Amino acid sequence: MPPSSIRIMCPNLRCRAILAVPEKARGGLVKCRSCGGNIRVPAARSASPPPPVADADEGRKSAKRAS
């Protein structure tokens, strides 16, 4: 597999072929060579991690302290 390609699986449950698609196809559609179905290629992941999620219990504790 060339270094500038990604591997995706066909979502068709009767096919499930593994496809190697070029990086430039990210965010677009490609056609499965096995079943002919259209497959959306996931967009590139962002470089920054998602922000942390606040704990719901922590919000309740601080509200009780303020009362």
N, CA, C and O atoms as a CHARMM CRD file, in Angstrom:
* protein
*
  268
    1    1 MET  N      0.85200  -1.18100   0.00000 PROA 1      0.00000
    2    1 MET  CA     0.00000   0.00000   0.00000 PROA 1      0.00000
    3    1 MET  C      0.89100   1.23500   0.00000 PROA 1      0.00000
    4    1 MET  O      1.78800   1.34600   0.83600 PROA 1      0.00000
    5    2 PRO  N      0.66100   2.15800  -0.91600 PROA 2      0.00000
    6    2 PRO  CA     1.46700   3.38000  -0.94100 PROA 2      0.00000
    7    2 PRO  C      1.26300   4.19200   0.33700 PROA 2      0.00000
    8    2 PRO  O      0.19200   4.12400   0.94100 PROA 2      0.00000
    9    3 PRO  N      2.26600   4.95700   0.75700 PROA 3      0.00000
   10    3 PRO  CA     2.14500   5.70800   2.00900 PROA 3      0.00000
   11    3 PRO  C      1.08600   6.81000   1.95900 PROA 3      0.00000
   12    3 PRO  O      0.62800   7.25600   3.01100 PROA 3      0.00000
   13    4 SER  N      0.68600   7.25800   0.77900 PROA 4      0.00000
   14    4 SER  CA    -0.29200   8.33300   0.69100 PROA 4      0.00000
   15    4 SER  C     -1.70900   7.80400   0.47400 PROA 4      0.00000
   16    4 SER  O     -2.51900   8.47000  -0.17000 PROA 4      0.00000
   17    5 SER  N     -2.02000   6.61800   1.00100 PROA 5      0.00000
   18    5 SER  CA    -3.36900   6.08900   0.87700 PROA 5      0.00000
   19    5 SER  C     -3.88200   5.64900   2.24800 PROA 5      0.00000
   20    5 SER  O     -3.11100   5.41000   3.17700 PROA 5      0.00000
   21    6 ILE  N     -5.20200   5.55200   2.34200 PROA 6      0.00000
   22    6 ILE  CA    -5.83700   5.09100   3.57600 PROA 6      0.00000
   23    6 ILE  C     -6.68700   3.87200   3.23200 PROA 6      0.00000
   24    6 ILE  O     -7.07800   3.68200   2.08000 PROA 6      0.00000
   25    7 ARG  N     -6.96600   3.05900   4.23000 PROA 7      0.00000
   26    7 ARG  CA    -7.78800   1.86500   4.02400 PROA 7      0.00000
   27    7 ARG  C     -9.14700   2.07900   4.66300 PROA 7      0.00000
   28    7 ARG  O     -9.24100   2.51200   5.81100 PROA 7      0.00000
   29    8 ILE  N    -10.20100   1.77300   3.91400 PROA 8      0.00000
   30    8 ILE  CA   -11.56100   1.85700   4.43200 PROA 8      0.00000
   31    8 ILE  C    -12.29100   0.56700   4.07500 PROA 8      0.00000
   32    8 ILE  O    -11.89200  -0.15000   3.15700 PROA 8      0.00000
   33    9 MET  N    -13.36200   0.28200   4.80800 PROA 9      0.00000
   34    9 MET  CA   -14.16800  -0.90700   4.54600 PROA 9      0.00000
   35    9 MET  C    -15.49100  -0.47900   3.94400 PROA 9      0.00000
   36    9 MET  O    -16.09600   0.49900   4.38200 PROA 9      0.00000
   37   10 CYS  N    -15.93500  -1.21300   2.94400 PROA 10     0.00000
   38   10 CYS  CA   -17.22500  -0.95000   2.32100 PROA 10     0.00000
   39   10 CYS  C    -18.32500  -1.18700   3.36800 PROA 10     0.00000
   40   10 CYS  O    -18.33600  -2.23000   4.02300 PROA 10     0.00000
   41   11 PRO  N    -19.24800  -0.22900   3.53000 PROA 11     0.00000
   42   11 PRO  CA   -20.29500  -0.39100   4.54100 PROA 11     0.00000
   43   11 PRO  C    -21.40500  -1.37000   4.13900 PROA 11     0.00000
   44   11 PRO  O    -22.23900  -1.72700   4.97100 PROA 11     0.00000
   45   12 ASN  N    -21.42500  -1.80500   2.87900 PROA 12     0.00000
   46   12 ASN  CA   -22.42000  -2.76500   2.42800 PROA 12     0.00000
   47   12 ASN  C    -22.17900  -4.08800   3.14800 PROA 12     0.00000
   48   12 ASN  O    -21.10500  -4.67600   3.01300 PROA 12     0.00000
   49   13 LEU  N    -23.16100  -4.56300   3.91000 PROA 13     0.00000
   50   13 LEU  CA   -22.99800  -5.76500   4.72600 PROA 13     0.00000
   51   13 LEU  C    -22.76500  -7.02600   3.89800 PROA 13     0.00000
   52   13 LEU  O    -22.21900  -8.00200   4.41200 PROA 13     0.00000
   53   14 ARG  N    -23.15800  -7.02600   2.65400 PROA 14     0.00000
   54   14 ARG  CA   -22.92700  -8.18400   1.79800 PROA 14     0.00000
   55   14 ARG  C    -21.57100  -8.11700   1.10900 PROA 14     0.00000
   56   14 ARG  O    -21.13800  -9.10700   0.51900 PROA 14     0.00000
   57   15 CYS  N    -20.90200  -6.99300   1.16600 PROA 15     0.00000
   58   15 CYS  CA   -19.62400  -6.82200   0.48000 PROA 15     0.00000
   59   15 CYS  C    -18.45800  -6.80500   1.46700 PROA 15     0.00000
   60   15 CYS  O    -17.64400  -7.72800   1.49100 PROA 15     0.00000
   61   16 ARG  N    -18.38300  -5.75700   2.27600 PROA 16     0.00000
   62   16 ARG  CA   -17.34200  -5.55100   3.29700 PROA 16     0.00000
   63   16 ARG  C    -15.91800  -5.61500   2.73300 PROA 16     0.00000
   64   16 ARG  O    -14.99500  -6.04100   3.42700 PROA 16     0.00000
   65   17 ALA  N    -15.74000  -5.19800   1.48500 PROA 17     0.00000
   66   17 ALA  CA   -14.41000  -5.18900   0.87100 PROA 17     0.00000
   67   17 ALA  C    -13.54600  -4.10600   1.51300 PROA 17     0.00000
   68   17 ALA  O    -14.05700  -3.07000   1.93700 PROA 17     0.00000
   69   18 ILE  N    -12.24600  -4.34700   1.58200 PROA 18     0.00000
   70   18 ILE  CA   -11.30000  -3.36700   2.09000 PROA 18     0.00000
   71   18 ILE  C    -10.72800  -2.63200   0.88900 PROA 18     0.00000
   72   18 ILE  O    -10.21100  -3.25300  -0.04000 PROA 18     0.00000
   73   19 LEU  N    -10.82100  -1.30600   0.91100 PROA 19     0.00000
   74   19 LEU  CA   -10.35300  -0.48400  -0.20100 PROA 19     0.00000
   75   19 LEU  C     -9.20100   0.39100   0.23900 PROA 19     0.00000
   76   19 LEU  O     -9.19800   0.89700   1.36100 PROA 19     0.00000
   77   20 ALA  N     -8.22400   0.57600  -0.62800 PROA 20     0.00000
   78   20 ALA  CA    -7.14000   1.52800  -0.40600 PROA 20     0.00000
   79   20 ALA  C     -7.44000   2.73300  -1.27900 PROA 20     0.00000
   80   20 ALA  O     -7.45100   2.62700  -2.50600 PROA 20     0.00000
   81   21 VAL  N     -7.68200   3.87700  -0.65400 PROA 21     0.00000
   82   21 VAL  CA    -8.01500   5.09200  -1.40300 PROA 21     0.00000
   83   21 VAL  C     -6.96600   6.16000  -1.11800 PROA 21     0.00000
   84   21 VAL  O     -6.37200   6.16800  -0.04000 PROA 21     0.00000
   85   22 PRO  N     -6.73000   7.06200  -2.07000 PROA 22     0.00000
   86   22 PRO  CA    -5.72500   8.10300  -1.85600 PROA 22     0.00000
   87   22 PRO  C     -6.16300   9.10200  -0.77700 PROA 22     0.00000
   88   22 PRO  O     -7.35700   9.31200  -0.56100 PROA 22     0.00000
   89   23 GLU  N     -5.19300   9.70400  -0.11200 PROA 23     0.00000
   90   23 GLU  CA    -5.46100  10.70900   0.93700 PROA 23     0.00000
   91   23 GLU  C     -6.30400  11.85800   0.39500 PROA 23     0.00000
   92   23 GLU  O     -7.12800  12.41700   1.11800 PROA 23     0.00000
   93   24 LYS  N     -6.10500  12.21400  -0.86600 PROA 24     0.00000
   94   24 LYS  CA    -6.82500  13.35900  -1.43200 PROA 24     0.00000
   95   24 LYS  C     -8.32400  13.08000  -1.56700 PROA 24     0.00000
   96   24 LYS  O     -9.08800  14.00500  -1.84300 PROA 24     0.00000
   97   25 ALA  N     -8.76800  11.82300  -1.38000 PROA 25     0.00000
   98   25 ALA  CA   -10.18600  11.47300  -1.45300 PROA 25     0.00000
   99   25 ALA  C    -10.91300  11.72700  -0.14100 PROA 25     0.00000
  100   25 ALA  O    -12.13100  11.56000  -0.07800 PROA 25     0.00000
  101   26 ARG  N    -10.19800  12.12900   0.91200 PROA 26     0.00000
  102   26 ARG  CA   -10.82300  12.36300   2.22100 PROA 26     0.00000
  103   26 ARG  C    -11.94800  13.38700   2.10200 PROA 26     0.00000
  104   26 ARG  O    -11.78700  14.43600   1.47700 PROA 26     0.00000
  105   27 GLY  N    -13.09200  13.06600   2.71000 PROA 27     0.00000
  106   27 GLY  CA   -14.24800  13.95200   2.69800 PROA 27     0.00000
  107   27 GLY  C    -15.10400  13.79900   1.45900 PROA 27     0.00000
  108   27 GLY  O    -16.13500  14.46100   1.34600 PROA 27     0.00000
  109   28 GLY  N    -14.71400  12.95500   0.53700 PROA 28     0.00000
  110   28 GLY  CA   -15.45500  12.77500  -0.70300 PROA 28     0.00000
  111   28 GLY  C    -16.07300  11.39500  -0.81300 PROA 28     0.00000
  112   28 GLY  O    -16.12100  10.64100   0.15900 PROA 28     0.00000
  113   29 LEU  N    -16.54200  11.07500  -2.00300 PROA 29     0.00000
  114   29 LEU  CA   -17.14600   9.78000  -2.28000 PROA 29     0.00000
  115   29 LEU  C    -16.24900   8.97500  -3.19900 PROA 29     0.00000
  116   29 LEU  O    -15.63200   9.51900  -4.11500 PROA 29     0.00000
  117   30 VAL  N    -16.18100   7.67400  -2.95000 PROA 30     0.00000
  118   30 VAL  CA   -15.49000   6.75000  -3.84000 PROA 30     0.00000
  119   30 VAL  C    -16.44300   5.60300  -4.14800 PROA 30     0.00000
  120   30 VAL  O    -17.40100   5.36800  -3.41100 PROA 30     0.00000
  121   31 LYS  N    -16.18100   4.90400  -5.21900 PROA 31     0.00000
  122   31 LYS  CA   -17.01900   3.78100  -5.62300 PROA 31     0.00000
  123   31 LYS  C    -16.31500   2.47700  -5.28400 PROA 31     0.00000
  124   31 LYS  O    -15.13700   2.30300  -5.59900 PROA 31     0.00000
  125   32 CYS  N    -17.03100   1.56200  -4.64300 PROA 32     0.00000
  126   32 CYS  CA   -16.48100   0.25600  -4.29900 PROA 32     0.00000
  127   32 CYS  C    -16.31900  -0.54700  -5.58600 PROA 32     0.00000
  128   32 CYS  O    -17.26400  -0.66800  -6.36500 PROA 32     0.00000
  129   33 ARG  N    -15.14500  -1.08800  -5.80700 PROA 33     0.00000
  130   33 ARG  CA   -14.89800  -1.88000  -7.01600 PROA 33     0.00000
  131   33 ARG  C    -15.57600  -3.24000  -6.94700 PROA 33     0.00000
  132   33 ARG  O    -15.79500  -3.87900  -7.97600 PROA 33     0.00000
  133   34 SER  N    -15.90600  -3.68200  -5.74800 PROA 34     0.00000
  134   34 SER  CA   -16.50700  -4.99700  -5.58300 PROA 34     0.00000
  135   34 SER  C    -18.02000  -4.97900  -5.82100 PROA 34     0.00000
  136   34 SER  O    -18.53700  -5.77600  -6.60400 PROA 34     0.00000
  137   35 CYS  N    -18.72800  -4.06700  -5.14300 PROA 35     0.00000
  138   35 CYS  CA   -20.19300  -4.05400  -5.24400 PROA 35     0.00000
  139   35 CYS  C    -20.74300  -2.85900  -6.01500 PROA 35     0.00000
  140   35 CYS  O    -21.91700  -2.85600  -6.38400 PROA 35     0.00000
  141   36 GLY  N    -19.91300  -1.83900  -6.26700 PROA 36     0.00000
  142   36 GLY  CA   -20.36000  -0.66700  -7.00500 PROA 36     0.00000
  143   36 GLY  C    -21.03300   0.39200  -6.15300 PROA 36     0.00000
  144   36 GLY  O    -21.50400   1.39700  -6.68600 PROA 36     0.00000
  145   37 GLY  N    -21.09200   0.19700  -4.84900 PROA 37     0.00000
  146   37 GLY  CA   -21.72700   1.16300  -3.95800 PROA 37     0.00000
  147   37 GLY  C    -20.85300   2.38800  -3.72700 PROA 37     0.00000
  148   37 GLY  O    -19.62900   2.31900  -3.83600 PROA 37     0.00000
  149   38 ASN  N    -21.48800   3.50400  -3.40700 PROA 38     0.00000
  150   38 ASN  CA   -20.75800   4.72700  -3.08800 PROA 38     0.00000
  151   38 ASN  C    -20.40400   4.73700  -1.61100 PROA 38     0.00000
  152   38 ASN  O    -21.22500   4.39100  -0.76100 PROA 38     0.00000
  153   39 ILE  N    -19.16700   5.13900  -1.31100 PROA 39     0.00000
  154   39 ILE  CA   -18.66400   5.14500   0.06100 PROA 39     0.00000
  155   39 ILE  C    -18.13000   6.52900   0.37000 PROA 39     0.00000
  156   39 ILE  O    -17.31400   7.06100  -0.38300 PROA 39     0.00000
  157   40 ARG  N    -18.57900   7.11900   1.46600 PROA 40     0.00000
  158   40 ARG  CA   -18.04200   8.40200   1.91500 PROA 40     0.00000
  159   40 ARG  C    -16.75300   8.13700   2.67000 PROA 40     0.00000
  160   40 ARG  O    -16.72400   7.35700   3.62200 PROA 40     0.00000
  161   41 VAL  N    -15.68200   8.79900   2.23200 PROA 41     0.00000
  162   41 VAL  CA   -14.37900   8.66200   2.88300 PROA 41     0.00000
  163   41 VAL  C    -14.33900   9.65300   4.03400 PROA 41     0.00000
  164   41 VAL  O    -14.64400  10.82900   3.83200 PROA 41     0.00000
  165   42 PRO  N    -13.97200   9.21400   5.24100 PROA 42     0.00000
  166   42 PRO  CA   -13.92600  10.13900   6.38000 PROA 42     0.00000
  167   42 PRO  C    -12.95400  11.28800   6.13300 PROA 42     0.00000
  168   42 PRO  O    -11.90700  11.11100   5.50900 PROA 42     0.00000
  169   43 ALA  N    -13.31900  12.47300   6.63400 PROA 43     0.00000
  170   43 ALA  CA   -12.44000  13.63600   6.53200 PROA 43     0.00000
  171   43 ALA  C    -11.24300  13.44700   7.45400 PROA 43     0.00000
  172   43 ALA  O    -11.27700  12.62300   8.36800 PROA 43     0.00000
  173   44 ALA  N    -10.20200  14.20200   7.21400 PROA 44     0.00000
  174   44 ALA  CA    -8.99500  14.10700   8.04000 PROA 44     0.00000
  175   44 ALA  C     -9.31300  14.50800   9.47500 PROA 44     0.00000
  176   44 ALA  O    -10.12000  15.40500   9.72200 PROA 44     0.00000
  177   45 ARG  N     -8.67500  13.83800  10.39900 PROA 45     0.00000
  178   45 ARG  CA    -8.85800  14.16100  11.82000 PROA 45     0.00000
  179   45 ARG  C     -8.14600  15.46500  12.12900 PROA 45     0.00000
  180   45 ARG  O     -7.12100  15.78800  11.53000 PROA 45     0.00000
  181   46 SER  N     -8.70800  16.20700  13.07400 PROA 46     0.00000
  182   46 SER  CA    -8.06500  17.45200  13.48200 PROA 46     0.00000
  183   46 SER  C     -6.84100  17.13600  14.34000 PROA 46     0.00000
  184   46 SER  O     -6.79000  16.10100  15.00500 PROA 46     0.00000
  185   47 ALA  N     -5.86800  18.02600  14.32000 PROA 47     0.00000
  186   47 ALA  CA    -4.62000  17.81100  15.05000 PROA 47     0.00000
  187   47 ALA  C     -4.79800  18.00000  16.55500 PROA 47     0.00000
  188   47 ALA  O     -4.07700  17.38700  17.34300 PROA 47     0.00000
  189   48 SER  N     -5.75100  18.84300  16.96400 PROA 48     0.00000
  190   48 SER  CA    -5.93000  19.10500  18.38700 PROA 48     0.00000
  191   48 SER  C     -6.92500  18.11300  18.99000 PROA 48     0.00000
  192   48 SER  O     -7.91900  17.77400  18.34700 PROA 48     0.00000
  193   49 PRO  N     -6.67400  17.64500  20.20700 PROA 49     0.00000
  194   49 PRO  CA    -7.60100  16.72500  20.85800 PROA 49     0.00000
  195   49 PRO  C     -8.87200  17.45800  21.27600 PROA 49     0.00000
  196   49 PRO  O     -8.84000  18.67700  21.44800 PROA 49     0.00000
  197   50 PRO  N     -9.98700  16.75200  21.44400 PROA 50     0.00000
  198   50 PRO  CA   -11.22100  17.41100  21.85400 PROA 50     0.00000
  199   50 PRO  C    -11.10200  17.95300  23.27300 PROA 50     0.00000
  200   50 PRO  O    -10.34200  17.41400  24.07800 PROA 50     0.00000
  201   51 PRO  N    -11.84500  19.01700  23.58900 PROA 51     0.00000
  202   51 PRO  CA   -11.76500  19.57900  24.94000 PROA 51     0.00000
  203   51 PRO  C    -12.32500  18.59500  25.95500 PROA 51     0.00000
  204   51 PRO  O    -13.21200  17.80900  25.62300 PROA 51     0.00000
  205   52 PRO  N    -11.81900  18.62400  27.19400 PROA 52     0.00000
  206   52 PRO  CA   -12.30800  17.69400  28.21700 PROA 52     0.00000
  207   52 PRO  C    -13.76200  17.98800  28.57000 PROA 52     0.00000
  208   52 PRO  O    -14.20300  19.13700  28.54300 PROA 52     0.00000
  209   53 VAL  N    -14.48500  16.94800  28.89500 PROA 53     0.00000
  210   53 VAL  CA   -15.89300  17.07100  29.26200 PROA 53     0.00000
  211   53 VAL  C    -15.97200  17.27600  30.76500 PROA 53     0.00000
  212   53 VAL  O    -15.33800  16.54900  31.53000 PROA 53     0.00000
  213   54 ALA  N    -16.75500  18.27300  31.19200 PROA 54     0.00000
  214   54 ALA  CA   -16.90700  18.54500  32.62700 PROA 54     0.00000
  215   54 ALA  C    -17.73600  17.44000  33.26700 PROA 54     0.00000
  216   54 ALA  O    -18.70300  16.95900  32.67500 PROA 54     0.00000
  217   55 ASP  N    -17.36400  17.04500  34.45900 PROA 55     0.00000
  218   55 ASP  CA   -18.06900  16.00400  35.19000 PROA 55     0.00000
  219   55 ASP  C    -19.37300  16.57600  35.74200 PROA 55     0.00000
  220   55 ASP  O    -19.36000  17.63600  36.36800 PROA 55     0.00000
  221   56 ALA  N    -20.49500  15.89800  35.52300 PROA 56     0.00000
  222   56 ALA  CA   -21.80000  16.37800  35.97500 PROA 56     0.00000
  223   56 ALA  C    -21.86400  16.44400  37.49700 PROA 56     0.00000
  224   56 ALA  O    -22.48200  17.35700  38.04500 PROA 56     0.00000
  225   57 ASP  N    -21.23400  15.49100  38.19400 PROA 57     0.00000
  226   57 ASP  CA   -21.23200  15.50200  39.65700 PROA 57     0.00000
  227   57 ASP  C    -20.47900  16.71000  40.18800 PROA 57     0.00000
  228   57 ASP  O    -20.85600  17.26300  41.22100 PROA 57     0.00000
  229   58 GLU  N    -19.43700  17.12400  39.51200 PROA 58     0.00000
  230   58 GLU  CA   -18.64100  18.26600  39.95200 PROA 58     0.00000
  231   58 GLU  C    -19.48800  19.54500  39.94500 PROA 58     0.00000
  232   58 GLU  O    -19.34700  20.38200  40.83700 PROA 58     0.00000
  233   59 GLY  N    -20.35400  19.70000  38.95900 PROA 59     0.00000
  234   59 GLY  CA   -21.23900  20.86800  38.89600 PROA 59     0.00000
  235   59 GLY  C    -22.22300  20.90000  40.05700 PROA 59     0.00000
  236   59 GLY  O    -22.51400  21.96000  40.61000 PROA 59     0.00000
  237   60 ARG  N    -22.73000  19.73100  40.41700 PROA 60     0.00000
  238   60 ARG  CA   -23.66900  19.65900  41.54400 PROA 60     0.00000
  239   60 ARG  C    -22.99700  19.98600  42.86600 PROA 60     0.00000
  240   60 ARG  O    -23.58600  20.65100  43.71800 PROA 60     0.00000
  241   61 LYS  N    -21.74600  19.51200  43.04100 PROA 61     0.00000
  242   61 LYS  CA   -21.01200  19.76900  44.28200 PROA 61     0.00000
  243   61 LYS  C    -20.74000  21.26100  44.46800 PROA 61     0.00000
  244   61 LYS  O    -20.88800  21.79200  45.56800 PROA 61     0.00000
  245   62 SER  N    -20.34400  21.92900  43.39000 PROA 62     0.00000
  246   62 SER  CA   -20.04000  23.35600  43.51500 PROA 62     0.00000
  247   62 SER  C    -21.32000  24.15600  43.74300 PROA 62     0.00000
  248   62 SER  O    -21.27300  25.19400  44.40300 PROA 62     0.00000
  249   63 ALA  N    -22.47600  23.70200  43.21100 PROA 63     0.00000
  250   63 ALA  CA   -23.73600  24.38200  43.42900 PROA 63     0.00000
  251   63 ALA  C    -24.17400  24.23700  44.88900 PROA 63     0.00000
  252   63 ALA  O    -24.73900  25.17100  45.45800 PROA 63     0.00000
  253   64 LYS  N    -23.91900  23.07700  45.50100 PROA 64     0.00000
  254   64 LYS  CA   -24.27000  22.86700  46.90300 PROA 64     0.00000
  255   64 LYS  C    -23.40600  23.72900  47.81400 PROA 64     0.00000
  256   64 LYS  O    -23.88100  24.25700  48.81900 PROA 64     0.00000
  257   65 ARG  N    -22.12300  23.86800  47.45100 PROA 65     0.00000
  258   65 ARG  CA   -21.20900  24.70300  48.26400 PROA 65     0.00000
  259   65 ARG  C    -21.64000  26.16600  48.23900 PROA 65     0.00000
  260   65 ARG  O    -21.50000  26.86800  49.24100 PROA 65     0.00000
  261   66 ALA  N    -22.15900  26.62900  47.11200 PROA 66     0.00000
  262   66 ALA  CA   -22.56300  28.02200  46.99100 PROA 66     0.00000
  263   66 ALA  C    -23.84500  28.30700  47.76100 PROA 66     0.00000
  264   66 ALA  O    -24.08400  29.45500  48.13700 PROA 66     0.00000
  265   67 SER  N    -24.67800  27.29700  48.00800 PROA 67     0.00000
  266   67 SER  CA   -25.95500  27.48500  48.70700 PROA 67     0.00000
  267   67 SER  C    -25.78500  27.76000  50.16800 PROA 67     0.00000
  268   67 SER  O    -26.77200  27.93900  50.88200 PROA 67     0.00000
